[in-house]
């Protein structure tokens, strides 16, 4: 079922084409999103109510759920489900807590002291999708690092379900995160509300979270025209599996399908040193696909995917680095040797017993990751995404004496006399 | 000369207006920039040559200077100037070297091991402006962290000077950075060349550097339509000075003017607890302004600036955090107490003897900083800007047994059966 290529037969152009993602610029929806943004900017809460009626078929009075409502909803899920969410929360918390580090102070010259201080981004907005799939895991993946960073205000938006509420899983995650409100707005309107603020929804400094093409387009527009920043550009989800002779075809097929069920535009790539393994994976795909509730979606994604057969695992890794996958699974006994060679990827799953889905939910790593090749220059979401690092410097008299003439010379050669003056006027006082 | 406001008399709207930057969307230049980008994407080097003729009035054969040419140019500057650039290089290197940190490995559950690994962004592009002012300091500020990060390819673009070369200061910095080529292209065309690649200029993964409005617009367009990322959005430079009774009016005036000489759109804000100090600063501004070669520019920037008088320094700091200045100077004997309260700023200069210009050139901190209020969510450029952090995870048999059911439950409640299967199929083998 997977189109299969022999690596040695691929030209440089072929490889460029295979590593290029299906990037639909979505210009078709631009006008709609522009209108929604303008509507929310101008009419605030009224616009959000109208848009909830139009897109979510729900008439809202209050635009948010309060603590008591969240508490009640959270109580509707089973203890087993609560426990699973708690374990995920704990693991994500443990891993992300390692990311907040103390910065070192350094004297670059005697009396010239420099350091950085970490400060939380004060107000952050988390968008939690709630259309075809409701994703409480995403709330944990964004909420936990925001809490560890110490953000003062965490605004959460999610589209209202048919009953005008959110589901119990989302509510339970809010409880775990000690977030006492959730705003009932979805799509481009939620992004606009957090970017401009409305009577109900506070304006934030940075917006996080995945979403459909309307959400993605709105985030991109907001980024280019306001001072609100976004976590990262988003595209369809993807996995690349590197597998050698030691790999299990059934496991690989299961991992490819876990990716494929996300959406018809997902991509699942297999790069293997064994052509017989690729064949076995194709057979396993056929078998496993038949049993999936989301088989139609997964089938389309698999048609959009491919396998590459390479002569050795180093070549497989080189291709993976060119592709820069969101998720990379290395199913090889030899995974330890390969870690160092991973240059471009979002999150990496090592060995035969580490399926991507453990990272999607509960191993502790973040699942908000760069897609579409952005792993070449972006990291996934982490505590880093919720803080700024501010540089500080302080000069003693000795420090200014040490560095003064250097700054004067450099300011002068750049033709910036006032920059020089700011040093000279102080130096003169020291000398007198 | 500075318009002065009494803080207590300002309404919330006034404060919003005062903290809002003069953000010109520059839609007027959008068409020009679009055309330049399209031209470079389609015609590569030919387009760069045509645009150099049009905008830099120079006919270029080779589009870059090689190592020998750089060497020759670097030898044309004085030993004193070389030494000043070396000291700046060393201090910037010392400070930025502290930013590369080892990440911790953690077992979130027995047998579930997670960690991050830092990898350089492979190919980075540095834009060094060369119009009204040539800025070798910017080359150091971008080149040093790129080298420390370990980027494999560092592409530097700067517009050709009248002689078809770059000046000796830039050349000497290239030497210090061991960069053996510089591409002679400026403006939007340089950004497009690094984003799409031409016959001469390599395509990069991330583009850094300040520039005029054409450069800024090109970076913004590139970010929204390619997989190439950028350092941060850019606006006019700015400083905010917090000063109490202990401050020296002459020093403050010199610092405000150092900012003002950057451009007529620069902003220099003074927030002080002393109205007599504000008055003294105004007098000092008049005196110092007269002697500046760039007085006309500075004068305009000062007209675009203001002072605020507050009753106490805590209120001054609160206003500064709302403004989120690129540069914050705290001229107070009491600076130590105020460090913790700084929430939003790019780089901070503490005490009476730490003018901004030391950080612009040589203290060691970076001068590529968030403007226009972006300091609320962005950090300045650092080694972090040149690396990605990739998450890794590896499960032992015990690890999968520990976490398996949690993942199964969570996948099921999100309706993602194939995610569950990827775990179940492995667990089944462990049990048998």
Interface residues (C-beta under 8 A of the other chain):
Chain A: X23 X25 X77 X80 X81 X83 X84 X85 X87 X88 X90 X91 X94 X95 X98 X99 X101 X103 X104 X106 X108 X109 X112 X114 X116 X117 X119 X121 X122 X133 X134 X135 X136 X137 X169 X205 X206 X220 X223 X224 X225 X227 X228 X229 X248 X250 X251 X254 X255 X257 X258 X260 X261 X262 X288 X292 X293 X294 X298 X335 X339 X342 X343 X344 X345 X346 X347 X348 X349 X350 X351 X352 X353 X354 X355 X356 X357 X358 X359 X360 X361 X362 X363 X364 X365 X366 X372 X373 X374 X375 X376 X377 X378 X379 X380 X382 X384 X388 X389 X390 X391 X392 X393 X394 X395 X396 X397 X399 X400 X403 X405 X406 X407 X409 X410 X411 X413 X414 X415 X416 X417 X418 X419 X420 X421 X422 X423 X425 X426 X430
Chain B: X23 X25 X77 X80 X81 X83 X84 X85 X87 X88 X90 X91 X94 X95 X98 X99 X101 X103 X104 X106 X108 X109 X112 X114 X116 X117 X119 X121 X122 X133 X134 X135 X136 X137 X169 X205 X206 X220 X223 X224 X225 X227 X228 X229 X250 X251 X254 X255 X257 X258 X260 X261 X262 X288 X292 X293 X294 X298 X335 X339 X342 X343 X344 X345 X346 X347 X348 X349 X350 X351 X352 X353 X354 X355 X356 X357 X358 X359 X360 X361 X362 X363 X364 X365 X366 X372 X373 X374 X375 X376 X377 X378 X379 X380 X382 X384 X388 X389 X390 X391 X392 X393 X394 X395 X396 X397 X399 X400 X403 X405 X406 X407 X409 X410 X411 X413 X414 X415 X416 X417 X418 X419 X420 X421 X422 X423 X425 X426 X429 X430
